Amino acid sequence: MTAPRLEVDLEKIFQNTSVLVTSLRARNISVTGVTKAFMGEPRLARALLAAGVIGIGDSRIENIEAMRAAGITAPMTLIRSPMQSQVDRVVEHADISFNTELDVLNALSIAARKTRKRHGVVLMVEMGDLREGIMPEDLEQFVRAARHIPNIDLIGIGANLACQNGVSPDSEKMSELSHLAEFLETTFGFVLEIVTGGNSSNIQGSLSGGEKDRINNLRLGEAILLGLDPFSRQPIEGLFTNAISLVAEVIEAKAKPLAPWGNIGQSAFGKSPVSEREGNAFQTILALGRQDIDPDGLTGTPEIKVLGASSDHLIVETGSRRLAVGSEITFKLNYSALLRAVTSPFITKTYSLPKNRRIPENSEVCTHRTAEELHKWP
Ligand SMILES: *Cc1c(COP(=O)(O)O)cnc(C)c1O
């Protein structure tokens, strides 16, 4: 088979989504399925929708457009503040966008009026992680200015934590966000349809308490795909952590000294790999590099150790095992490695479709997205 390749088991991803949708529903929290790590792959979006997410979220309008072009009609949210230069596309293809700037809302309004559309807006609130958001003390004034912008519907507020600075989305932060929602509702006399608490890092907290708060939505990507809580990097109970794997091919396998020799300066990527170790070991080179993955984000079987990578070579030590040239090694990926693997044109993506859910025939594994496949299910 073609290598390197990313093998995506959409049945496991369906199951992961289902487990999370069901357990969060019991807490009155809906799930928006986030597809950005897969560049808006329509087959992924369909698996998430089949498992009960209320809509799709993606950070890039190009991905949303790709899903629309593939015939997905579900509600779509742009979960990054729109670029002013893209407002026409945002209004055309996304139902909702996350926003923090009045100038952008005004630009969205002009775009919406041109095409006689309405556009839903969720205002992001800065809660301490210092990525996007309106400062809480500025929120009232912002809403006052934003609520009568033509063709713009203020439908909710939200927060994003644990991304830029690892600030925990704990119950204090969630009750703060809930209070802000209630404050806006009493001040302005409207009802906020969406109070979206955060991303995969919010799952554990949402399932373990805080039932009284107003949070009614989470946007989930990483937990669905990797089965991990990004805050602790621990597996989430009941989820598959092996839905996605990366397979690479061996192009050299030789016993070599563990330590380099010669005058040592900088290597291609900065630090010089100083090894004090003595003796020889089987060193294996895979046809895969930094252009395709983040080498720190790969995990192989226990006897396989990633030593480093250059642009196009991944060097691994295989202990006492000698792997044949032409053989394959399978890795798990963390989120950073996954992002790069998906965007690398050198990595083939193979998707095995969910079972028993209106799947097209003869396509247990399909490696190419044909228009037909994309339209067949669900
Ligand atoms: C990426 C992103 C998410 C999803 O994050 P995961 O950790 O993958 O669940 C949610 N909200 C926003 C605003 C994002 O940018």
The ligand as a MOL file (V3000), in Angstrom:
LIG
                    3D

  0  0  0     0  0            999 V3000
M  V30 BEGIN CTAB
M  V30 COUNTS 15 15 0 0 0
M  V30 BEGIN ATOM
M  V30 1 C -10.0990 24.1400 17.9150 0
M  V30 2 C -11.1790 24.7550 18.6850 0
M  V30 3 C -12.0680 23.9340 19.3800 0
M  V30 4 C -11.9130 22.4380 19.4680 0
M  V30 5 O -10.8380 22.1350 20.2930 0
M  V30 6 P -10.4690 20.6140 20.6750 0
M  V30 7 O -9.4590 20.7290 21.7380 0
M  V30 8 O -9.9650 19.9980 19.4180 0
M  V30 9 O -11.7250 19.9870 21.1450 0
M  V30 10 C -13.1010 24.5580 20.0590 0
M  V30 11 N -13.2600 25.8960 20.0290 0
M  V30 12 C -12.4340 26.7090 19.3570 0
M  V30 13 C -12.6760 28.1730 19.3840 0
M  V30 14 C -11.3560 26.1670 18.6640 0
M  V30 15 O -10.5300 26.9870 18.0060 0
M  V30 END ATOM
M  V30 BEGIN BOND
M  V30 1 1 1 2
M  V30 2 1 2 3
M  V30 3 2 2 14
M  V30 4 1 3 4
M  V30 5 2 3 10
M  V30 6 1 4 5
M  V30 7 1 5 6
M  V30 8 2 6 7
M  V30 9 1 6 8
M  V30 10 1 6 9
M  V30 11 1 10 11
M  V30 12 2 11 12
M  V30 13 1 12 13
M  V30 14 1 12 14
M  V30 15 1 14 15
M  V30 END BOND
M  V30 END CTAB
M  END
